[in-house]
Amino acid sequence: MDNNNPCFAYNSSLRFTRNAFGVLALLAFFIQSEWFVFILGLVMAVAAISLKYNLAYQFHARFLKKWLKTDAEEPVAKDSGELSFAWAMGASFLLIPALLFYLNQWPALAWGLVILDAMLLLLAGIAGTCVASIMYASLIKKWFVKEKKTTPSENQNP
């Protein structure tokens, strides 16, 4: 994890948020609403900026957990770059179809991307396996994100 950019998040709230967005994307597919896809993509793009702007996460973390009286949970340190990348990837899988709908090009491909996004979000929410986080950890972080290398001290023996 990048020590310069830690973000403390509740795992239950992250799972709730992923499930909520997955169900909403699935609903947009079933009702074939192009505007709903666009609005959901914008909300996910805003969520990619910061966890503070993720409306579903904030709703669960601040209100729903207290209302349901769930067990106390400690926040877990997450890499904010990883969370932003995951939400941005999800948003792109909704905003690209919205653009395709606007241009009236390849509607089958656009709906395929919407259903793919819904399935990946539901997979992340139910199973806890986020494909975008895995991509970030294995590819993006390895090649593009520079981490500070720590050098061992000269005298390792006290």
C-alpha positions as CSV (number, residue, x, y, z in Angstrom):
1,M,0.0,0.0,0.0
2,D,1.1,3.5,-0.7
3,N,2.0,5.1,2.6
4,N,1.6,8.6,1.2
5,N,-2.0,8.2,0.3
6,P,-3.8,6.1,2.9
7,C,-7.5,6.1,3.1
8,F,-9.4,4.5,6.0
9,A,-12.6,2.8,4.9
10,Y,-15.2,0.4,6.3
11,N,-15.3,-2.9,4.4
12,S,-19.0,-3.3,5.0
13,S,-19.7,0.1,3.5
14,L,-17.5,-0.6,0.5
15,R,-19.4,-3.8,-0.1
16,F,-22.7,-2.1,0.3
17,T,-21.7,0.6,-2.2
18,R,-20.5,-1.9,-4.8
19,N,-23.7,-3.9,-4.4
20,A,-25.9,-0.8,-4.7
21,F,-24.2,0.4,-7.8
22,G,-24.3,-3.1,-9.3
23,V,-28.0,-3.4,-8.7
24,L,-28.6,0.1,-10.1
25,A,-26.6,-0.7,-13.2
26,L,-28.5,-4.0,-13.6
27,L,-31.8,-2.0,-13.2
28,A,-30.7,0.4,-15.9
29,F,-30.0,-2.5,-18.2
30,F,-33.4,-4.2,-17.5
31,I,-35.4,-1.0,-18.0
32,Q,-33.2,0.0,-21.0
33,S,-32.8,3.6,-19.7
34,E,-29.9,5.4,-21.4
35,W,-30.3,8.4,-19.1
36,F,-30.1,6.3,-16.0
37,V,-26.8,4.8,-17.3
38,F,-25.5,8.3,-17.9
39,I,-26.5,9.6,-14.4
40,L,-25.1,6.5,-12.7
41,G,-21.9,6.9,-14.6
42,L,-21.6,10.6,-13.4
43,V,-22.3,9.6,-9.8
44,M,-19.6,6.9,-10.0
45,A,-17.1,9.4,-11.6
46,V,-17.7,11.8,-8.7
47,A,-17.1,8.9,-6.3
48,A,-13.8,8.3,-8.0
49,I,-12.6,11.7,-6.8
50,S,-12.7,10.9,-3.1
51,L,-14.5,8.6,-0.8
52,K,-16.0,11.7,0.8
53,Y,-18.0,12.3,-2.4
54,N,-19.3,8.7,-2.7
55,L,-22.9,9.2,-1.8
56,A,-23.8,5.5,-1.3
57,Y,-20.7,4.9,0.9
58,Q,-21.4,7.9,3.1
59,F,-25.1,7.0,3.4
60,H,-24.1,3.5,4.6
61,A,-21.2,4.6,6.9
62,R,-23.1,7.4,8.6
63,F,-26.7,6.4,8.7
64,L,-27.5,2.9,7.7
65,K,-24.9,1.2,10.0
66,K,-26.3,3.1,13.0
67,W,-30.0,2.5,12.0
68,L,-29.4,-1.3,11.5
69,K,-27.3,-1.3,14.7
70,T,-24.6,-3.5,13.1
71,D,-21.5,-4.6,15.0
72,A,-18.8,-2.1,15.5
73,E,-16.2,-2.3,12.8
74,E,-12.8,-0.7,12.6
75,P,-11.9,1.1,9.4
76,V,-9.2,-0.5,7.3
77,A,-6.4,1.3,5.6
78,K,-6.8,1.3,1.8
79,D,-4.8,2.8,-1.0
80,S,-6.8,5.8,-2.1
81,G,-5.3,5.5,-5.6
82,E,-6.7,1.9,-5.8
83,L,-10.2,3.0,-4.8
84,S,-10.2,5.9,-7.2
85,F,-9.0,3.7,-10.0
86,A,-11.7,1.1,-9.3
87,W,-14.4,3.7,-9.3
88,A,-13.1,5.4,-12.4
89,M,-13.0,2.1,-14.2
90,G,-16.6,1.4,-13.2
91,A,-17.6,4.9,-14.3
92,S,-15.9,4.5,-17.6
93,F,-17.9,1.3,-18.2
94,L,-21.0,3.4,-17.9
95,L,-20.0,6.7,-19.5
96,I,-18.6,5.1,-22.6
97,P,-22.0,3.4,-23.2
98,A,-23.7,6.7,-22.5
99,L,-21.6,8.3,-25.3
100,L,-22.4,5.4,-27.6
101,F,-26.1,5.9,-26.9
102,Y,-25.8,9.6,-27.6
103,L,-24.0,8.9,-30.9
104,N,-26.5,6.2,-31.7
105,Q,-23.6,3.8,-32.5
106,W,-23.3,0.1,-31.4
107,P,-26.1,-0.1,-28.9
108,A,-25.5,-3.8,-28.3
109,L,-21.9,-3.1,-27.4
110,A,-23.0,-0.3,-25.1
111,W,-25.5,-2.5,-23.3
112,G,-22.9,-5.3,-23.1
113,L,-20.6,-2.8,-21.2
114,V,-23.4,-1.9,-18.9
115,I,-24.1,-5.5,-18.0
116,L,-20.4,-6.2,-17.7
117,D,-20.1,-3.3,-15.2
118,A,-23.1,-4.6,-13.2
119,M,-21.7,-8.1,-13.0
120,L,-18.2,-6.9,-12.0
121,L,-19.7,-4.6,-9.3
122,L,-21.8,-7.4,-7.9
123,L,-18.8,-9.7,-7.9
124,A,-16.9,-7.1,-5.9
125,G,-19.7,-6.6,-3.5
126,I,-20.7,-10.2,-2.9
127,A,-17.5,-12.1,-3.2
128,G,-15.1,-9.2,-2.2
129,T,-13.0,-9.7,-5.3
130,C,-12.7,-6.4,-7.2
131,V,-11.2,-6.9,-10.6
132,A,-10.2,-3.3,-10.9
133,S,-8.3,-3.4,-7.6
134,I,-6.5,-6.5,-8.8
135,M,-5.6,-4.8,-12.0
136,Y,-4.3,-1.7,-10.1
137,A,-2.2,-3.8,-7.7
138,S,-0.7,-6.1,-10.4
139,L,-0.3,-3.8,-13.4
140,I,-0.8,-0.1,-12.7
141,K,1.0,0.1,-9.4
142,K,3.8,-2.1,-10.7
143,W,4.6,0.0,-13.8
144,F,3.2,3.5,-13.3
145,V,3.0,4.4,-9.6
146,K,6.4,5.2,-8.2
147,E,6.9,4.2,-4.6
148,K,9.6,5.6,-2.4
149,K,12.3,3.1,-1.8
150,T,13.6,2.9,1.7
151,T,17.2,2.2,2.2
152,P,18.3,0.2,5.3
153,S,20.2,2.1,7.8
154,E,24.0,1.9,7.7
155,N,24.2,0.3,11.1
156,Q,21.6,-2.5,11.3
157,N,23.0,-3.9,14.5
158,P,22.0,-1.9,17.6
